[in-house]
Amino acid sequence: MNIAVVGLSHKTASVEVREKLSIPEPQIESAIAALKSYPHIEEIAILSTCNRLEIYLVTSETEQGVREVTQFLSEHSKLPLHHLRQHLFILLHQDSVMHLMRVAAGLDSLVLGEGQILAQVKNTHKLGQQYDGIGRILNRLFKQALTAGKRVRTETSIGTGAVSISSAAVELAQMKVQNLAACRVAIVGAGKMSKLLVQHLVSKGAAQISILNRSLRRSEELASQFPDAQIQLHLLSEMMPVIAQSDIVFTSTSATEPLLDRAKLEAFLVPNQPLMLFDISVPRNVHVDVNELDHVQAFNVDDLKAVVAQNQESRRKMAMEAEGLLEEEVEAFDVWWRSLETVPTINSLREKIETIREQELEKALSRLGSEFAERHQEVIEAMTRGIVNKILHDPMVQLRAQQDIEARRHAMETLRMLFNLETESRSSEQYS
């Protein structure tokens, strides 16, 4: 089995391409099912955020498995393969392992060191398990990556002052208007990104904030976390009148089609009314045609790169601390991965010894007589199991821990020869 990742990110594709490839959470189950139906894909996990779509796979045939994922992405996005390929990156085994570690640690993010990606990796792991995409290998890989991400945030300073996409949007807004406290701000959406928007807006002095969402309950939950802020709540049906009374609008919803376009704004805005739109959603909530209005300025996630770049150099130095920790986590995963080669031999040895134990136990109990056997069988059973486990413990630990590939294979050959395990080991070669 081999691990690979096929994907694209803010480094390889524009937001126009990324939104075509985006797989919203409600579509994850069907996407996993579709990918697992391909003949060479054994395990699958889908990481889809505003800045990346990455598909992690375990495959028996790397070239075929990667081709099947690429075919799926082409069909999903309705982009022809020749157009799609120029935006994709493909990483194999150790490179894919390190890549996921770096993603979880925030080292591959648009905003270096941002914290939200760790929760997104965790959610990818959860959904992959829930929808039967993740098996033994990806389960271990994602657990190791989550450990790596947590270590980087607790053992280095990269998280200090690191900003999210939301705070970068607020920083850009502040650069454009100078005084956020004097602006009327509307936020469309009440999810995690919107919570971060409110947090950063309040910290910058914004005092006139309105939240628009499909349900008031979720907006109320968000507003309750900022009791000192004066936040107005509205249903999404009131969006255009509220926007018409705003100076700045942030959009952050999971809508798959634009919520705002030129026609809607022209219908509600008074002539020459200035408005700034900051769209941090992928797929975008704001249609590109709003830029045709002279008095409207619209920014999307790709426009945040300039803001992020200002802080990138100091974080890059911090990232160097993190790389050493990630190497340790990659090595830990690699040790486990290599130990899988020992599974058939260990299983065969245990099965053979267990068969001998059961046969000899049955002989002993029959000699002792039924009355004694019934009274003491549990004790004798536990004793013989304990003896077997203690005898097997050291050889198994040493075999798994052996990092020299040739030495480990020689040890396995020796075990198979000494215990005549050749037949048993062949039956389990799928683990190697």
N, C-alpha and C positions, 0 to 999 in steps of 0.2 A: 504494500500500500504506500502511496505517496500523497503528500500534502501540496496543495497549490492555492494561489489566490489570483483571481481575475477581476479587474476592476478599473475604475477611473475616479479621479478626484479633482479638487480645485487646481491641482498642479498640471493636470493633463487635459482638462476639458472645461469649456465655458459653462456658465449657468444655463444657457440655451440647450446645450447637450445634456448636462446633468439632469435637468428636469424631465427630459424624455426617458432617461434610464431609471429615475426614482421609483422605488417600490414602497408605497405607503404601508403602514403596519397592517391594515385590513387585508392587503393582498399578499402578505408574507406566506400564509399557509398554502395558498394555491401555487405560489411561486416555488416553494420548497417541494411540493408534490410534483410539479412539472419537472423540476430539475432531477429529482430522484427517480423519475420514470426513464431517464436516459440509461443506457446499458452499462456505462463505465463509471457512473457516479455512485459511490457508496455512502458518503456523508456530505451534508451541505449546511452552510450557515450564511445568512445574508445580513450584511451591515449596510443600512441605507440611511444617510443623514443629508443635511442640506449641502454638505461639501464633498460627499463621497458615496459611491456605491461599490461595495466589495463583496465578492462571493468566494467564500472559502470552501474548498472541496477536498475530500479524500477519494482517491481513485486508484484502481489497479493498473490503469494504463494512462500515464500522464498526458500524452499528446492527445489521445482520444477524449479524455475527460475535459481538458481545456477547450477543445474544439466544440464539445457539446454545450459547455457553459456559454461560449461565445455565440453559438447558434441561438441559444435561448435569449440572450441579451438583444440580439438583432431582431428576433421576433417580438420580444416584449416592447422594444423601443420603436419598432417599425423603421429602423435605420438599416440601410444595406450594409453588409459585412465590410465592404471596402471602405466605407465612410466611418464605420464604428471602430475598426481596428486601429486607426491612427490615434484614437483617444484612450485606448486600453493599455494597461500595464499587466504583465503576467510575471508572477514570482513563484519559484518552485522550492519545495521543502524548507531548508534552513533559512533561505531568504524570506519565504512567506511567514515562517515562525517569527523571525525578527521583526518583520513588518507589523504583524498584529501586536507585538509587544510595544513597538514605537507608537502605534495608533492609540493603544490603551493608555499609554503614558502621556499623550498629548504632544508628542514630538513630531508628529506628521500633520498636525492641525494647521489651519490657516492662521489661527492665533496660537502661537507656540506655548504649550503648557496649559491650555484651557482645560477646565475640569469637566465640562459636560460630556465629553466623548467617553469617559470611563463608564458613566451610567448607560450610554448608548451601546457600548460593547457588552455590558452586563445584560441589557435587554435583548440584544441579539442572541446571547447564550441561552437566555430563558425561552425565547420564542423558538429557537432551534431545537431545544429539548421538547417543548410543548407540542411541536408539529412533527416530531420524529425525524428531523433532519440531522441532528447531532447524535453521533454514536460515541464509542469509547475514545477514539483518537481526538476528535474535535472537542469533546468534553474536557479532556485533559489539557488541550492547548488553550482553550478559552479560560479555564481556571488559572492556568499559569500566567496568562496575559493579564487577568484581573489582579492577580497578586503583584505582578510587575508594575502595573499602573498605580496601585496603592503604595507600593514601596517608593516609587519615584516621587510621589506627592508628600510622603511623610519623611523621607530621608534626604531630600534635596530641597533647594529653595526655588525651584522652577515655578511652583504654584504661587509664589509671593508676587502679588501685583499682576498676575496673569489675567487677561480679560477674555470674556466670551464674545461670541458674535454679537450678542445683545449689547454688551457694554461698548464694543467697537462702534456699533451703530449710534449709540448715545454720544460717544466721543465725537463722531463725525458731525452729528447734529449740533453739538455745542460749538464746534469749529465754524459751522456755517452761520449760526445765529448769534453767537457770543453770549447772550443772556437767556438761558432756558427758563429762568424764573418768570420772565415776562411773556412766555409763549403758552398758548393753549395747545395741549398735546392730546391726541387720541391714539389709543392702541386697539387694533382689531385682532381679537384672539385673547384667550385667557389661559394658555398653557404654560409650560416651563419657561420658554423663551420670553413670554410676556411678563412672567414674574421677574425675570432678570432685568427686563426693560424698566419695569417700575422701580426696582431696587436701585438701578443706576441713575434713573431720572431723579428720584428723590434725593440721592446723594449729591446730585449736581444742582439741586435747588428748585427743580420743577415743582410748581404748586397747583397747576390746573391740569389735572389728568382725567381723561375719560377712558373707560374700558368698554368695548363692544364685543359681545359674544352671543352665540346661539342660545345659551342657557344662562340665566342670572345666577343660578346656584354656583356654578364654577367661578363666575366673576366675583361673587360674594366671598367665596373661599380665598381667592387671591387677595382681594381688598382687605380681608380680615388680618392678613399678615403684615399690613402696613397701617396700624391704627392711627398713627399720627399724621398720615397723609389724607388730604381731602380728595377722594377719588369718586367720580361720578360713574354710575353703572347704566349701561343701555343694552337693549337687545340688538342683534345684528340687523334687524328690520329697520332700525333707526339710523343705520350707518351713514347715509348720504347727508341728512340734515346735520348730524354731529360733525362730520368731516367739513361741511360748509362753514362751521363755526370754529374750525381749528386752524392753527398755523403749521403744526407738524403732525404727521400721521405715521405711525409704525404699523406694519402689517406682519402678523405671525400666526397664520392658520394652516391647517392641513388640507385646505381646499385644493382640488386638482385643476381648477379653471380659475382665471383671473377674477377677482372680486371688484376691481376698479379698472376702468378704461376711460379713454378720452370722452366718449359720449356721456357717460354718467357724470363726470366732473363738469363738463360743459353745461349740463342741465341744472346743476345745483350751485356752482360757484358764480359769484357776481363777476362781471367783466374785470379782467386784470387783477383778480384777487390772488395774492401770492400763496403758494402752498408747497411744503416740502414733504415728499413721500419716501420713507425708508422701508423697503421690502426685504425682510430677512427670511423669507420662505422659499423653499424649493419643493415642488413647482412654485413659480412666482405667483403672488397674489395681485400684482399690479401689471397691467398690460403695457408693453413697450410703447404703444401709441400715445401714452400720456405725455411723453417727451415732446410731442408736437405742439403742446400748449406752452406759449412763451412764459407764462407766469407760474408754471409748475416745474419743480425740480424733483426728479425721481432717481433714487439710488437703490441698487440691489446688492446682494452679498459680495459680488465681485468688486464693487466699488469700495468695499471696506479694506481692501489690501493696502491702500496708501496709509490708512490709519494704523493698521497693524504693523506696517514696516517701521514706523517710528520707534516702536518698543522692541522690535525683533532682535536687535543686536545684543542687548543685555540678556535677553532670555536665551539666546543662542549659547552664550557662555555658560549659563546655568545648565543647559541641555547636555553639555559635555560631562557634567557630573552624573547625569542620569544614564548615559550610554553604558558605563561600567556596570551599573546595577542590571541593566537589561541583558548584558552579556551573561551574567550569572543566571538569570531566569531562562535564557535560551539554552544554556548548558544543562540546567536542571531538567528541562523538557527533553533535551537530546539524550540524556542518560536514561530517562524513562522510555523514550522511543527505541533506543538500542536494546533495552532490556526486553522488549516485546519479542525479540528474536529467540530469547531463551524460553518463552512460554511453552512451545510444543514439547521441548525436552523435559522441562519441569513437570508439566501435566502428565506426560508419559511415565516419568519416574514415580510420581505420586500415585498414579492409577495402578502401576504394577505392584508397588509396595502395599497399597491398600488392599489389592486382591489377595496378596499373600497373607496379610493380617487377618482378613475375613476368613480365609480357608483354615488357617491355623487356629483361630479362635473357635471356629465351629468344631474342629477336632477336639480341642481341649474341653469344651463344654460338654460334648457327648461322652467323654471319658469320666467326667466328674459326676455324671448322673443328673437326671432331670430336676430332682428336688434342690440340689445345691446350685445348679445352673440358673434356675428361676430366681433363687434368692440373691445370687451374687453376680448375675450377668452384667448389670449396669456398671458395677465396680470394675469388673475385668475388662469390659468394653472400653471404659474410660482410660484404664491403665494402658491397654495396648495402643489406643489412639495417641496417648501422651508419649509413649516410647517412639512411635513412628514419627510424630511431629518433631520431637527433639533430635532424632537422627537426621531428618531431612532439613532442619532449619539452617544449619551452617552452610551446607552445600548450595542451597537455594540462594541465600543471601550473597555468598561469594560469587556465584554465577551471575546474578543480576548486577552486582556492583562492578564487575570486571569491565573496564572501559576500553582495554585493548581488544579490538575486534578479532584479530587473529588468535589471541590467547583465549578469548571467550569461546570462539568456534572450536578451537582445539579441545577445550574442557568439555564442551557439549558432545563432541565426537567420542571422547574418552568415556563419558557417562553412558552414551548409547551403546558403546561396545561392551563395557563392563557389565551393564545390566541388560544387555540384549534388547535395546529399545527401538531398533531400527523400524520395525513394523508399526509400533505405536506412534513414532515421531512423524512418519509419513502422513498419517491420518490427520495431523494438525498443522500441516505446513502453511495453511492460509494465514497463520499469525506471524510468519517470519518475513 
